[in-house]
Amino acid sequence: MPVPDSDVAALETIALDKRYRRVHALSECSFSLPSGRIAALAGPNGAGKSTLMDLIAGIRRPTGGEIRVLGTSSRSFSGIHPDVSYLAQRKPLYRSFTVEEMLKAGHKLNDRWDAEYARRLVEQAGLTPKAKVSTLSGGQRSRLAIAMALGRRPAVLLLDEPLAELDPFARREVSHALLDEVRNQGTTVLMSSHIVADLQGMCDYLLCLVSGRLVLDGPVEELLGAHRVRREPDLDGAAGSTVSPVVEAAPASPETEWRAPTLEELVLSRMAPPPHGTYVRAVSS
């Protein structure tokens, strides 16, 4: 894997647009993801997360705008960039193959493939080489699929809902193994999920899509530090429980409490209508 230039964004989109007839799946999407980040791509179902992943991977072509991977425009190459691996939500594993046969397929299907590295990842996952994919648990299949994606030695790894359909124990096991590996390798990761709890504590950068538009973009620590949650009791004395964006804070009452939001509260504040009780506002610089 070539060492990416730290001054060059790993992924960059400029006014990216995707339309399906009359439906706008992605609108004027622009961001610049620095190299070495583990980025969360959050948003509700239908927000455009998978569309963005498909566009970056070259599976679909944009209606307008531009994508740059490690400084190279997607217009200069066809298909997926050689330094990018993409693991779609429907993990591309042949159920009739054994683990060993999947690794051999990875070697044959990829121009660049580190067989020894991929095999080590499989061994660390405790997978039996002769076991058929159809006999593996959900967590084991995820570990195998991640090993296949990392076997390309990518500089950028795209993961679309990698923890979907896993039980809580498997989610924790797979996420910890994945994070340890990509951090050791310095891989830039863009990982989507509509379940924000999956992303909290894993990611240091946030992109949030709502209805095809980018509504949050930046380092997680900076975004959380730039917002505050205001909680006030309602008329019955019970505090509100959902969050909503407010540009300017309303006059505070003696019962008002201010605190930093969680990642989930911040993301939800861009999706939910404003209720009485709890608010998130931007902090003026």
BAZAVO-499071 format. One line per field, with one value per residue: residue number from 1; x, z, y of N, C-alpha, C in turn. Coordinates in pm, whole numbers, plus 50000, padded with zeros to 5 digits. Each point is the difference from the previous one (the first is absolute). Layout:
num: c(NUM;...)
n.x: c(X;...)
n.z: c(Z;...)
n.y: c(Y;...)
ca.x: c(X;...)
ca.z: c(Z;...)
ca.y: c(Y;...)
c.x: c(X;...)
c.z: c(Z;...)
c.y: c(Y;...)
***
This chain:
num: c(1;2;3;4;5;6;7;8;9;10;11;12;13;14;15;16;17;18;19;20;21;22;23;24;25;26;27;28;29;30;31;32;33;34;35;36;37;38;39;40;41;42;43;44;45;46;47;48;49;50;51;52;53;54;55;56;57;58;59;60;61;62;63;64;65;66;67;68;69;70;71;72;73;74;75;76;77;78;79;80;81;82;83;84;85;86;87;88;89;90;91;92;93;94;95;96;97;98;99;100;101;102;103;104;105;106;107;108;109;110;111;112;113;114;115;116;117;118;119;120;121;122;123;124;125;126;127;128;129;130;131;132;133;134;135;136;137;138;139;140;141;142;143;144;145;146;147;148;149;150;151;152;153;154;155;156;157;158;159;160;161;162;163;164;165;166;167;168;169;170;171;172;173;174;175;176;177;178;179;180;181;182;183;184;185;186;187;188;189;190;191;192;193;194;195;196;197;198;199;200;201;202;203;204;205;206;207;208;209;210;211;212;213;214;215;216;217;218;219;220;221;222;223;224;225;226;227;228;229;230;231;232;233;234;235;236;237;238;239;240;241;242;243;244;245;246;247;248;249;250;251;252;253;254;255;256;257;258;259;260;261;262;263;264;265;266;267;268;269;270;271;272;273;274;275;276;277;278;279;280;281;282;283;284;285)
n.x: c(50085;49986;50100;49877;49998;50051;50059;49983;49879;49962;49892;49959;49889;49967;49903;50020;49950;49890;49945;49886;49994;49886;50065;50024;50085;50069;50014;50080;50044;50053;50110;50088;50023;50064;50121;49981;49891;49926;49930;49907;49927;49938;49882;49874;49922;50056;50099;50048;50012;49917;49920;50034;49985;49888;49976;50042;49930;49932;49914;49977;49947;50064;49891;50065;50096;50088;50070;50074;50080;50051;49917;49959;49962;49875;50008;50111;49905;49986;49879;50036;50036;50122;49992;49884;49952;49901;49952;49918;49878;49972;50060;50096;49932;50070;49873;50018;50072;50118;50044;50066;49888;49942;50099;49988;49868;50024;50087;49907;49913;50111;50026;49955;50073;49986;50036;50124;49977;49934;50095;50087;49927;49996;50129;50018;49916;50096;50010;49928;50118;49967;49966;49878;49992;49923;50107;50050;50026;49905;50048;50003;49880;49966;50060;49941;49885;50024;50037;49894;49932;50055;49973;49921;50024;49875;50009;49890;49929;49908;49924;49911;49960;50127;49928;49936;49890;50086;50015;49962;50018;49941;49910;50008;49995;49908;49931;50028;49977;49893;49964;50033;49943;49893;49995;50027;49913;49936;49908;49961;49904;49907;49931;49903;49902;49877;50083;49978;49934;49989;49981;49926;50109;49949;49930;50093;49920;49920;49929;49906;49929;49921;49915;50113;49989;50121;49967;50094;50112;50080;50111;49979;50122;50031;49929;50041;50124;49948;49947;49883;49968;49880;49991;49869;49949;49910;49880;50020;50111;49963;50126;50022;49977;49950;50080;50028;50038;50067;49989;49894;50061;49890;49932;50101;49944;49964;49908;50044;50030;50130;50019;50114;49966;49932;50075;49932;50010;50128;50015;49937;50078;50063;49936;49990;49866;49998;50022;49909;50096;50049;50105;50046;50097;50034;50126;49971;50079)
n.z: c(50000;49902;50052;50045;49918;50118;49903;49946;49976;50090;50038;49882;50033;49877;50068;50070;49888;50046;49878;50044;49871;50071;50041;50096;49970;49931;50084;49908;49996;50091;50003;50098;49982;50108;49958;50022;49956;50107;49887;50074;49923;50065;50037;49986;50000;49882;50086;49938;50113;49964;49960;50107;50073;49933;50016;50127;50012;49931;50091;50042;49901;50043;50034;50106;49989;50100;49985;50106;49960;50117;49971;49965;49895;50039;49940;50072;50066;49956;50055;50088;50075;49948;50060;49945;50118;49949;50124;49907;50026;49876;50099;49912;50062;49946;50027;49876;50010;50016;50123;49986;49948;50099;50078;49943;50016;50122;50004;49947;50080;50072;49935;50110;50056;50129;49942;50036;49967;49889;49980;50035;49927;49909;50018;50003;49898;50001;49871;49986;49939;50051;50089;49966;49912;49943;50056;49954;50120;50036;50124;49980;49941;50098;50088;49934;49993;50124;50027;49926;50067;50115;49945;49952;50131;50027;49939;49931;50110;49913;50105;49933;50113;50039;50093;49888;50065;50076;50084;50118;50037;49888;50022;50131;49981;49904;50070;50110;49938;49945;50111;50070;49900;49979;50133;50011;49900;50076;49988;49898;50089;49912;50114;49931;50062;50006;50064;50055;50080;49876;49980;50109;50020;49878;49977;49929;49900;49970;49921;49995;49939;49955;49946;49994;50112;49989;50123;50010;50025;50059;50068;50051;50046;49881;49934;50084;49987;49877;50074;50044;50098;49975;50126;49979;50123;49961;49959;49976;49970;49888;49995;49893;49896;49908;49893;49987;49877;50073;49911;50056;50115;50040;50056;50080;50053;50128;49940;49917;49926;49996;49894;49982;49871;49995;49937;50069;50107;49967;49966;50109;50048;49905;50070;50130;49999;50025;50103;50098;50061;49897;49995;49875;50039;49895;50036;50027;49896)
n.y: c(49880;50090;50072;50031;50105;50033;50071;49881;50048;49909;50068;50041;50063;50036;50059;49889;49949;49939;49987;49950;50032;49999;49893;50091;49903;50092;50104;50053;49877;50079;49925;50012;49871;50047;49975;49871;50060;49976;50008;50056;49920;50098;49952;50039;49894;49982;50028;49890;49930;49902;50100;50070;49890;49974;50129;49999;49886;50089;49950;50125;50067;50109;50065;50045;50091;49992;49887;50023;49903;50036;50100;49878;50071;49967;50116;49981;49930;49875;49979;49908;50101;49978;50119;49961;49959;49929;50001;49950;50050;49963;49945;50031;49904;49902;49977;49957;50112;49944;50020;49886;49952;50065;49960;49881;50015;50045;49901;49921;50055;50011;50112;50058;49907;50020;49885;50029;50127;49968;49908;50095;50086;49904;49976;50131;49984;49906;50036;49891;49979;49881;50094;49957;50097;49908;49944;50113;50047;50087;49989;49869;50007;50083;49919;49900;50066;50037;49874;49968;50093;49962;49881;50096;50007;50035;50118;49969;49983;49957;50025;49930;50057;50006;50064;50024;49965;50067;49898;50051;49872;49953;50096;49973;49868;50012;50091;49932;49886;50056;50063;49892;49932;50076;50008;49871;49990;50088;49906;50075;50019;49965;50007;49941;50065;49947;49913;50119;49918;49949;50130;50020;50070;49980;50111;50063;49964;50101;49923;50091;49904;50094;49912;49930;50070;50053;49958;49908;50066;49911;50028;49880;50007;50054;49909;49904;50049;50001;49903;50042;49918;50055;49970;50003;50000;49910;50027;49872;50071;49937;49964;50076;49919;50083;50009;50130;50033;50085;50100;50058;49999;49937;50100;49992;49893;50018;49924;50096;49893;50030;49923;49933;49994;49887;49910;49910;50079;50018;49872;49956;50097;49932;49908;50033;50016;50132;49918;50000;50067;49931;50078;50000;50078;50076;49981;50127;50022)
ca.x: c(49915;50078;49975;49933;50049;49913;49947;49899;49882;49979;49879;49946;49891;49975;49865;49959;49856;49951;49856;49934;49880;49961;50045;50135;50058;50113;49993;50105;50076;50142;50077;50139;50035;50146;50056;50020;49882;49894;49887;49865;49903;49875;49878;49891;49982;49958;50063;50097;50129;50045;50024;50132;50100;50004;50063;50144;50057;49993;49892;49907;50061;49924;49931;50080;50103;50126;50056;50145;50055;50143;50037;49976;49860;49938;49985;50121;50006;49869;49984;50050;50139;50083;50034;49875;49923;49861;49924;49859;49920;49986;50140;50023;50061;49936;49962;50043;50147;50062;50078;50123;49965;49974;50130;50057;49923;50049;50130;49980;49912;50059;50134;50088;49947;50098;49945;50046;49927;49861;49995;50022;49876;49908;50046;49970;49856;49971;49924;50058;50014;49914;49860;49926;49945;49861;49997;50055;49907;50000;50125;50110;49991;50046;50147;50054;49979;50095;50132;50003;50012;50132;50102;50042;50087;49951;50025;49867;49907;49860;49921;49858;49929;50076;49957;49857;49956;50083;49955;50085;50134;50072;50025;50115;50118;50038;50042;50130;50100;50014;50066;50140;50074;50012;50086;50138;50041;49984;49899;49887;49876;49869;49912;49863;49904;49887;49995;50110;50070;50107;50109;50054;50120;50079;50036;50049;49954;49857;49922;49860;49913;49855;49930;50095;50082;50095;49958;50109;50126;50116;50048;49899;50031;49971;49856;49939;50041;49938;49856;49959;49864;49926;49889;49912;49882;49877;49900;49975;50122;50082;50092;49986;50092;50053;50079;49967;50095;49956;50114;50015;49934;49889;50033;50014;49929;50088;50017;50074;50129;50076;50107;50041;49916;50062;49997;49866;49915;50034;49947;49854;49954;49988;49895;49871;49938;50026;49899;50023;50082;50145;50043;50144;50031;50139;50067;50062;50145)
ca.z: c(50000;49999;50113;49949;50038;50107;49959;49898;50056;49956;49918;49984;49903;49966;49946;49947;49979;49937;49982;49937;49943;50074;50140;50027;50105;50059;49949;50034;50113;49995;50123;49984;50112;50011;50007;50132;50085;49999;49988;50006;49906;50073;49941;50001;49879;49885;50001;49891;50043;49907;49871;50008;49998;49864;49913;50029;49955;49855;49959;49931;49953;50047;49904;49994;50102;49984;50112;49995;50091;50018;49909;49861;49964;49953;49855;49935;50004;49998;50107;50132;50008;50048;50142;50076;50015;50034;50054;49996;50108;49965;49993;49881;50032;49937;50111;49974;50010;50132;50034;49920;49860;49991;49995;49867;49907;50018;49932;49855;49954;50028;49946;50117;50105;50098;50045;50136;50090;50005;50075;50141;50053;50014;50115;50121;50023;50042;49896;49949;49855;49926;50031;49893;50037;50043;50137;50090;50067;49943;50036;49926;49861;49996;50013;49873;49900;50030;49958;49855;49962;50039;49924;49889;50058;49954;50077;50039;50017;50007;50067;50001;50105;50024;50121;49989;50018;50097;50138;50071;50026;49873;49960;50076;49958;49864;49998;50065;49910;49886;50041;50029;49876;49914;50067;49984;49861;49958;49894;50012;49996;49997;50045;50011;50085;50045;50146;50045;50110;49943;49957;50113;50055;49894;49893;50042;49901;49977;49887;50023;49887;50021;49874;49892;50022;50110;50103;50097;49938;50074;50107;50103;50122;49975;49985;50132;50078;49946;50026;50138;50022;50105;50052;50093;50030;49937;50094;50101;50077;49941;49900;49865;49974;49865;49977;49878;49982;50024;49971;50114;50118;50058;50136;50093;50127;50108;49994;49879;50012;49874;49998;49865;49950;49952;49854;49960;50014;49896;49873;50005;49997;49860;49938;50069;50019;50135;50105;50121;50102;49981;49876;49973;49926;49969;50092;49925;50021)
ca.y: c(50120;50122;50089;50119;50131;50050;50130;49976;49936;49862;50007;50134;50014;50140;50020;49870;49996;49878;49999;49886;50062;50119;49988;50049;49916;50073;50138;50097;49942;50037;49982;49961;49911;49988;49864;49941;50013;49898;50090;49948;50054;49976;50051;49903;49920;50080;50133;50009;49947;49896;50065;50065;49893;49944;50099;50002;49872;49990;49910;50089;50124;50115;50087;50121;50011;49927;49925;49986;49899;50026;50107;49962;50010;49877;50009;49950;49854;49936;49903;50036;50045;49889;50012;49998;49877;50029;49888;50037;49942;49859;49961;49919;49872;49885;49912;49862;49996;49994;50119;49994;50029;50143;50067;49975;50083;50136;50009;49996;50107;50131;50024;50015;49913;49955;49872;49971;50090;49956;49874;50030;50055;49887;49921;50078;49988;49864;49932;49875;50013;49907;50027;50067;50129;49980;49949;50101;50091;50135;50066;49938;50045;50139;49999;49952;50104;50108;49950;50007;50141;50050;49928;50087;50101;50130;50121;50046;49888;50039;49896;50035;49925;49877;49932;49969;49862;49929;50014;50097;49948;49996;50139;50048;49926;50039;50140;50011;49942;50090;50123;49971;49975;50118;50098;49953;50016;50139;50003;50091;49922;50065;49892;50048;49931;50082;49984;50084;49932;49920;50086;50074;49941;49936;50092;50131;50097;49978;50051;49965;50027;49997;50027;50021;50119;49992;50096;50010;49960;50047;49914;49978;50077;50141;50017;49989;50116;50120;49995;49978;49954;50070;49920;50068;49919;50046;50050;49898;49980;49894;50053;49947;49889;50004;50120;50073;50109;50137;50086;50089;49944;50076;50045;49888;50008;49955;49855;49964;49931;49995;49900;49959;49891;49878;49992;49963;50118;50096;49951;50003;50139;50041;49919;50004;50131;50051;49982;50078;49935;49988;50064;50009;50121;50023;50093;50109;50009)
c.x: c(50087;49965;49935;50065;49903;49938;49889;49882;49987;49880;49953;49887;49972;49865;49945;49848;49963;49848;49957;49866;49966;50048;50144;50057;50113;50003;50116;50084;50149;50064;50142;50042;50152;50045;50016;49881;49912;49870;49868;49917;49863;49882;49893;49999;49950;50065;50096;50135;50054;50027;50137;50110;50016;50069;50152;50066;49993;49893;49893;50076;49915;49929;50077;50102;50119;50038;50151;50044;50150;50049;49975;49850;49948;49980;50119;50016;49858;49992;50057;50147;50086;50036;49877;49945;49860;49932;49854;49924;49973;50140;50025;50077;49921;49973;50047;50152;50042;50074;50126;49972;49968;50131;50067;49928;50045;50131;49982;49923;50058;50140;50102;49939;50113;49946;50038;49924;49855;49986;50020;49873;49896;50037;49970;49852;49960;49920;50075;50006;49903;49851;49933;49939;49858;49989;50048;49890;50007;50129;50119;49999;50048;50151;50065;49987;50096;50141;50014;50018;50139;50112;50050;50102;49957;50050;49868;49906;49859;49921;49855;49926;50072;49953;49852;49978;50090;49942;50098;50141;50082;50033;50124;50129;50050;50052;50137;50111;50026;50077;50148;50081;50018;50087;50147;50052;49992;49899;49894;49871;49880;49898;49860;49920;49885;49980;50121;50078;50113;50126;50068;50118;50088;50063;50047;49960;49855;49953;49856;49916;49854;49935;50097;50090;50090;49967;50103;50127;50115;50047;49897;50023;49966;49849;49929;50033;49933;49849;49975;49855;49939;49883;49920;49880;49878;49898;49969;50123;50089;50086;49972;50106;50052;50065;49965;50098;49936;50120;50028;49921;49887;50040;50000;49920;50096;50027;50084;50133;50066;50108;50037;49912;50082;49995;49858;49905;50026;49944;49848;49946;49986;49889;49862;49944;50018;49886;50024;50095;50148;50040;50150;50023;50149;50057;50068;50147;50038)
c.z: c(50000;50119;49948;50050;50102;49965;49895;50065;49947;49906;49994;49897;49981;49931;49939;49998;49934;49996;49933;49949;50079;50145;50012;50115;50074;49936;50051;50119;49984;50137;49966;50123;50006;50008;50144;50093;49992;50008;50005;49893;50056;49925;50000;49874;49887;49993;49885;50033;49901;49862;49999;49994;49858;49903;50021;49946;49848;49949;49924;49958;50048;49887;49981;50112;49975;50129;49981;50107;50006;49897;49854;49970;49949;49849;49926;50007;49999;50110;50130;49993;50057;50148;50090;50005;50046;50045;50010;50113;49975;49971;49884;50029;49932;50107;49980;50009;50144;50025;49913;49854;49980;49992;49865;49894;50010;49928;49848;49947;50019;49943;50113;50115;50089;50065;50145;50103;50016;50081;50149;50064;50023;50121;50131;50035;50043;49899;49950;49848;49922;50025;49884;50053;50055;50144;50102;50065;49933;50029;49925;49853;49987;50010;49870;49892;50021;49960;49849;49953;50030;49925;49879;50045;49956;50088;50055;50003;50017;50059;50009;50098;50035;50120;49997;50017;50094;50140;50076;50026;49872;49953;50070;49954;49863;49998;50063;49909;49881;50037;50027;49872;49918;50066;49989;49860;49952;49888;50030;49981;49991;50024;50023;50098;50029;50150;50058;50113;49949;49975;50117;50061;49897;49907;50055;49902;49968;49871;50024;49883;50044;49869;49889;50015;50122;50102;50112;49935;50083;50103;50112;50122;49981;49989;50136;50086;49956;50023;50149;50002;50113;50041;50099;50029;49928;50107;50112;50083;49946;49889;49864;49971;49859;49975;49866;49984;50025;49980;50117;50117;50046;50140;50098;50127;50110;49996;49881;50034;49863;50012;49855;49953;49978;49848;49952;50009;49889;49865;49997;49994;49859;49928;50056;50004;50143;50097;50114;50090;49973;49865;49987;49922;49971;50098;49916;50031;50046)
c.y: c(50124;50088;50127;50127;50059;50135;49986;49927;49858;49993;50145;49996;50149;50008;49871;49989;49867;50005;49870;50050;50126;49999;50046;49917;50070;50138;50083;49955;50030;49977;49961;49922;49983;49854;49955;50010;49874;50079;49925;50070;49965;50060;49893;49916;50090;50136;50019;49943;49896;50057;50066;49895;49945;50096;50003;49874;49984;49906;50078;50126;50118;50073;50128;50002;49910;49929;49992;49900;50019;50101;49972;50005;49867;50001;49940;49849;49945;49896;50051;50039;49887;50006;50001;49859;50036;49872;50043;49930;49852;49946;49902;49871;49889;49894;49856;49985;49974;50131;50006;50032;50147;50078;49981;50084;50146;50023;50009;50121;50140;50011;50015;49923;49952;49873;49970;50083;49955;49872;50024;50055;49890;49915;50072;49992;49860;49921;49877;50006;49912;50025;50072;50130;49984;49953;50103;50083;50137;50075;49945;50041;50144;50008;49954;50107;50117;49959;50006;50145;50054;49930;50076;50105;50141;50114;50054;49880;50054;49884;50046;49909;49869;49918;49961;49850;49919;50018;50089;49950;50001;50141;50053;49933;50046;50143;50018;49946;50092;50125;49979;49990;50127;50107;49959;50025;50144;50017;50105;49921;50094;49891;50055;49916;50095;49985;50072;49935;49913;50083;50073;49925;49934;50102;50135;50110;49967;50066;49955;50046;49993;50041;50039;50121;49983;50109;50015;49947;50054;49899;49990;50088;50147;50025;49993;50122;50129;50004;49977;49952;50081;49914;50083;49910;50055;50041;49902;49971;49891;50058;49937;49896;49997;50134;50060;50115;50137;50090;50093;49943;50091;50045;49884;50026;49954;49850;49953;49933;49997;49893;49971;49884;49873;50003;49968;50119;50101;49958;50007;50142;50053;49925;50026;50142;50048;49974;50097;49923;50008;50057;49986;50127;50007;50103;50106;50006;50139)
***
